[in-house]
Amino acid sequence: MIPQEDRDETPGAQRKGTRIGATRVPLHLVFQACVGVIIGIGITSLFAGVMPAKLALAGVLVAIAAWIVEQGFRLPDAMSITGARIRLALRLVSLVGFTIAVAPLMALIEG
């Protein structure tokens, strides 16, 4: 099936050529997700002595803080280099917070 953005409704139309590196899930997002999860698991293992519920609450607060910064402040345009870097950092922080929140909850479920 031809993806929606590659369709042309006129009869006999050619399919658009794919751009080099164009994938369904850009690899930089996969890399970013892996880095965020690894950092989150590392922070969780550093605070192994803390009660899991407190650590999960701290992770939720980190994710909420990143969301508040993204939604509450006027950030540079996403297409600019500065705006893209700020959004990258905010996505990484929120993913780390999510991982910090989920990891101890998984330990509570297991044991």
Backbone as JSON, one array per atom type, in Angstrom:
{
  "sequence": "MIPQEDRDETPGAQRKGTRIGATRVPLHLVFQACVGVIIGIGITSLFAGVMPAKLALAGVLVAIAAWIVEQGFRLPDAMSITGARIRLALRLVSLVGFTIAVAPLMALIEG",
  "N": [[0.83, -1.16, 0.0], [0.54, 2.23, -0.76], [1.97, 4.86, 1.05], [0.08, 7.53, 2.6], [1.09, 10.18, 2.17], [2.46, 9.84, -0.17], [0.71, 9.47, -2.2], [-0.99, 10.17, -5.24], [-3.83, 11.34, -6.59], [-4.59, 11.46, -9.26], [-5.3, 9.67, -12.29], [-2.92, 7.34, -13.49], [-0.71, 8.59, -12.43], [2.64, 9.02, -11.33], [4.45, 7.52, -8.64], [5.75, 9.36, -5.89], [9.22, 9.93, -5.51], [11.35, 8.48, -3.03], [13.0, 10.16, -0.41], [16.46, 10.23, 0.41], [17.32, 8.55, 3.3], [14.83, 8.86, 4.4], [12.58, 7.51, 6.54], [10.05, 5.56, 8.19], [10.23, 5.72, 10.99], [12.33, 7.98, 12.12], [15.82, 7.52, 12.52], [17.22, 9.04, 14.37], [15.36, 9.57, 16.33], [14.94, 7.05, 17.41], [17.48, 6.55, 18.42], [17.59, 8.63, 20.3], [15.56, 7.81, 22.03], [16.66, 5.42, 23.01], [18.96, 6.4, 24.34], [17.73, 8.04, 26.3], [16.31, 6.12, 27.8], [18.41, 4.53, 28.73], [19.86, 6.37, 30.31], [17.85, 6.96, 32.2], [17.47, 4.43, 33.44], [20.01, 4.12, 34.48], [20.11, 6.24, 36.38], [18.07, 5.39, 38.04], [19.19, 3.03, 39.04], [21.28, 4.12, 40.49], [19.97, 5.3, 42.63], [19.1, 3.17, 44.21], [18.68, 2.63, 46.89], [16.62, 4.23, 47.74], [13.16, 4.47, 48.56], [10.92, 2.74, 46.38], [8.45, 3.96, 45.69], [8.84, 6.69, 46.24], [10.86, 7.27, 44.42], [9.53, 6.79, 42.02], [7.61, 8.82, 42.16], [9.31, 11.05, 42.02], [10.24, 10.74, 39.39], [7.87, 11.16, 37.96], [7.42, 13.85, 38.62], [9.63, 15.04, 37.38], [9.04, 14.55, 34.66], [6.65, 15.99, 34.44], [7.59, 18.57, 34.98], [9.24, 19.01, 32.74], [7.26, 19.01, 30.77], [5.79, 21.26, 31.55], [7.65, 23.31, 31.11], [7.93, 23.11, 28.34], [5.33, 23.71, 27.44], [4.62, 26.01, 28.8], [6.42, 28.1, 28.4], [7.64, 30.44, 26.02], [9.21, 29.18, 23.36], [12.02, 29.06, 21.05], [11.51, 28.86, 17.45], [10.68, 25.65, 16.17], [11.95, 24.81, 13.88], [14.35, 26.08, 13.84], [17.84, 25.9, 14.71], [18.48, 26.29, 17.41], [15.92, 26.07, 18.62], [15.31, 23.42, 17.93], [17.28, 22.04, 19.34], [16.64, 22.71, 21.98], [14.1, 21.53, 22.22], [14.85, 18.88, 21.81], [16.39, 18.43, 24.13], [14.37, 18.77, 26.05], [12.63, 16.67, 25.4], [14.34, 14.52, 25.93], [14.73, 14.85, 28.71], [12.1, 14.49, 29.64], [11.68, 11.85, 28.85], [13.63, 10.54, 30.35], [12.61, 11.11, 32.91], [10.18, 9.71, 32.72], [11.15, 7.09, 32.49], [12.45, 6.86, 34.94], [10.2, 6.95, 36.55], [8.79, 4.66, 35.8], [10.49, 2.41, 36.12], [10.92, 1.8, 38.99], [8.31, 1.14, 39.6], [7.92, -1.15, 38.16], [9.55, -2.85, 39.62], [8.07, -2.91, 41.99], [5.83, -4.27, 41.12], [6.85, -6.79, 40.47], [7.84, -7.75, 42.93]],
  "CA": [[0.0, 0.0, 0.0], [1.31, 3.46, -0.86], [1.65, 5.76, 2.17], [-0.82, 8.64, 2.27], [1.78, 11.35, 1.66], [3.03, 9.53, -1.48], [-0.37, 9.23, -3.16], [-1.47, 11.21, -6.15], [-5.14, 10.81, -6.95], [-4.85, 11.49, -10.7], [-5.03, 8.37, -12.91], [-1.65, 7.19, -14.18], [0.34, 9.42, -11.82], [3.79, 8.3, -10.8], [4.67, 7.62, -7.2], [6.84, 10.26, -5.54], [10.46, 9.25, -5.13], [11.66, 8.6, -1.61], [14.22, 10.9, -0.09], [17.49, 9.43, 1.06], [17.24, 8.62, 4.76], [13.45, 9.01, 4.86], [12.04, 6.26, 7.05], [8.84, 5.75, 8.99], [10.68, 6.2, 12.29], [13.7, 8.48, 11.93], [16.76, 6.84, 13.4], [17.63, 9.9, 15.48], [14.36, 9.41, 17.41], [15.22, 5.75, 18.04], [18.7, 6.77, 19.2], [17.22, 9.47, 21.43], [14.8, 6.98, 22.97], [17.59, 4.5, 23.66], [19.77, 7.18, 25.28], [16.88, 8.43, 27.42], [16.01, 4.95, 28.64], [19.65, 4.12, 29.4], [20.12, 7.35, 31.38], [16.84, 6.76, 33.24], [17.77, 3.2, 34.18], [21.22, 4.39, 35.26], [19.74, 7.06, 37.54], [17.28, 4.53, 38.93], [20.09, 2.1, 39.75], [22.07, 4.89, 41.45], [19.13, 5.56, 43.79], [18.47, 1.9, 44.56], [18.34, 2.61, 48.31], [15.43, 5.04, 47.98], [11.92, 3.71, 48.42], [10.47, 2.79, 44.99], [7.34, 4.9, 45.49], [9.4, 8.03, 46.2], [11.59, 7.39, 43.17], [8.52, 6.9, 40.96], [7.06, 10.17, 42.27], [10.32, 11.97, 41.5], [10.22, 10.62, 37.94], [6.66, 11.83, 37.47], [7.63, 15.29, 38.76], [10.57, 15.45, 36.33], [8.31, 14.56, 33.39], [5.7, 17.12, 34.47], [8.37, 19.81, 34.88], [9.63, 19.16, 31.33], [6.06, 19.37, 30.02], [5.44, 22.65, 31.88], [8.6, 24.18, 30.41], [7.61, 23.09, 26.91], [4.04, 24.32, 27.17], [4.42, 27.28, 29.49], [7.35, 29.14, 27.99], [7.75, 30.65, 24.58], [10.48, 28.63, 22.9], [12.32, 29.4, 19.66], [10.85, 28.06, 16.42], [11.17, 24.28, 16.13], [12.78, 24.61, 12.7], [15.67, 26.69, 14.04], [18.77, 24.99, 15.39], [18.31, 26.47, 18.86], [14.64, 25.49, 19.01], [15.39, 21.97, 17.82], [18.1, 21.54, 20.45], [15.87, 22.85, 23.23], [13.07, 20.49, 22.22], [15.54, 17.61, 22.0], [16.71, 18.31, 25.55], [13.13, 18.58, 26.81], [12.16, 15.29, 25.16], [15.22, 13.62, 26.67], [14.43, 14.98, 30.14], [10.81, 13.85, 29.94], [11.85, 10.39, 28.71], [14.36, 10.09, 31.54], [11.65, 11.14, 34.01], [9.25, 8.6, 32.54], [11.86, 5.85, 32.81], [12.63, 6.85, 36.4], [8.9, 6.67, 37.15], [8.31, 3.31, 35.49], [11.4, 1.36, 36.6], [10.6, 1.32, 40.33], [6.97, 0.53, 39.61], [8.11, -2.53, 37.7], [10.09, -3.58, 40.77], [6.98, -3.12, 42.92], [4.94, -5.28, 40.56], [7.52, -8.09, 40.56], [8.1, -8.25, 44.25]],
  "C": [[0.9, 1.25, 0.0], [0.94, 4.36, 0.31], [0.87, 6.98, 1.7], [-0.09, 9.82, 1.64], [2.38, 11.1, 0.27], [1.96, 9.32, -2.54], [-0.63, 10.45, -4.02], [-2.74, 10.64, -6.74], [-5.42, 10.82, -8.46], [-4.5, 10.15, -11.32], [-3.7, 8.39, -13.66], [-0.51, 8.0, -13.6], [1.43, 8.53, -11.26], [3.9, 8.51, -9.29], [5.85, 8.56, -6.96], [8.06, 9.43, -5.15], [10.73, 9.45, -3.65], [12.96, 9.37, -1.44], [15.2, 9.96, 0.58], [17.37, 9.63, 2.57], [15.82, 8.76, 5.28], [12.92, 7.64, 5.27], [10.78, 6.57, 7.84], [9.19, 6.28, 10.37], [12.12, 6.68, 12.1], [14.65, 7.89, 12.97], [17.22, 7.73, 14.56], [16.63, 9.83, 16.63], [14.57, 8.09, 18.15], [16.45, 5.88, 18.93], [18.39, 7.58, 20.45], [16.45, 8.66, 22.47], [15.72, 6.03, 23.72], [18.45, 5.23, 24.7], [18.95, 7.58, 26.5], [16.58, 7.28, 28.36], [17.26, 4.51, 29.4], [19.98, 5.08, 30.54], [19.12, 7.16, 32.52], [17.09, 5.52, 34.08], [19.02, 3.38, 35.03], [20.93, 5.21, 36.5], [18.95, 6.24, 38.54], [18.17, 3.58, 39.71], [20.97, 2.84, 40.75], [21.29, 5.13, 42.74], [18.4, 4.29, 44.23], [18.04, 1.85, 46.03], [17.09, 3.4, 48.65], [14.19, 4.17, 47.79], [11.41, 3.84, 46.98], [9.34, 3.78, 44.74], [7.85, 6.34, 45.42], [10.15, 8.28, 44.89], [10.63, 7.53, 41.99], [7.88, 8.29, 40.98], [8.04, 11.21, 41.74], [10.37, 11.93, 39.97], [9.02, 11.3, 37.32], [6.84, 13.35, 37.55], [8.61, 15.82, 37.71], [9.85, 15.54, 34.99], [7.32, 15.72, 33.34], [6.44, 18.45, 34.34], [8.81, 20.06, 33.43], [8.43, 19.58, 30.49], [5.67, 20.84, 30.28], [6.37, 23.62, 31.17], [8.25, 24.25, 28.93], [6.32, 23.84, 26.59], [3.91, 25.74, 27.73], [5.32, 28.41, 29.05], [7.38, 29.24, 26.48], [9.14, 30.24, 24.13], [10.75, 29.09, 21.47], [11.62, 28.44, 18.7], [11.5, 26.67, 16.35], [12.08, 24.01, 14.93], [14.14, 25.27, 12.82], [16.55, 25.71, 14.8], [18.61, 25.08, 16.9], [17.01, 25.83, 19.34], [14.66, 23.97, 18.95], [16.2, 21.38, 18.97], [17.36, 21.63, 21.79], [14.8, 21.76, 23.31], [13.67, 19.1, 22.38], [15.86, 17.4, 23.48], [15.45, 18.08, 26.38], [12.56, 17.19, 26.62], [13.02, 14.29, 25.91], [14.92, 13.66, 28.16], [13.11, 14.3, 30.48], [10.89, 12.34, 29.79], [12.62, 9.82, 29.89], [13.42, 10.07, 32.75], [10.64, 10.0, 33.93], [9.9, 7.28, 32.91], [12.09, 5.74, 34.31], [11.31, 6.52, 37.1], [8.48, 5.22, 36.95], [9.19, 2.22, 36.1], [11.1, 0.9, 38.02], [9.21, 0.68, 40.42], [7.04, -0.91, 39.11], [8.66, -3.4, 38.82], [8.99, -3.85, 41.8], [6.03, -4.22, 42.43], [5.54, -6.67, 40.7], [7.6, -8.62, 41.99], [7.1, -7.8, 45.23]]
}
